[in-house]
């Protein structure tokens, strides 16, 4: 697993051992960054189910202003820390150790331009996270939420000003993007 492009291009990243986390495949990661490539620079990023931190680190490498990583697994937290250090992004990163929903509550009042959601597949975690993000309204106007899920997972729509921007399919994986439009 490596950083694809940007200031940390080619840097090798660790993945947590075991099956508690599932790193995004290179093909899907490349596809996601093709989708959002013009929506990263200068933005504050939230990597909510960080795992190894590879997605948030890729954003930082591509010019994101900062990234908040949220991870509940202690072994994965250590991997995120090592990956941040290996890429030199300590000054623009913050790791919240704990579950996604407690972290979201603690982030109330902040705004992010890009939110990355890649929870374990098959559960209700993705929809629960989307509902809480909309409820506490932490996505800035024009911001994007990128959701990675199993193709068969059903993603519930959000109420305005949030809307599904686009859905993509990559084999057994689905990528769904939401945006927050300006209120009329």
Buried (B, 14 or more C-beta within 10 A) or exposed (E): BEBBEBEBEEBEBBBBEEEEBBBBBEEBBBBBBEBBEEBBEEBBBBBBBBBBBBBBBBBBBBEBBBBBBBBBBEEBBBBBBBBBEBBBBEEBBEBBBEBBBEBBEEBEEEBBBBBBBBBBBEEEBBBBBBBBBBEBEBBBEEBBBBBBBBEEBEBEEBEEBBEBBEEBEBEEBBBBBBBBEEEE
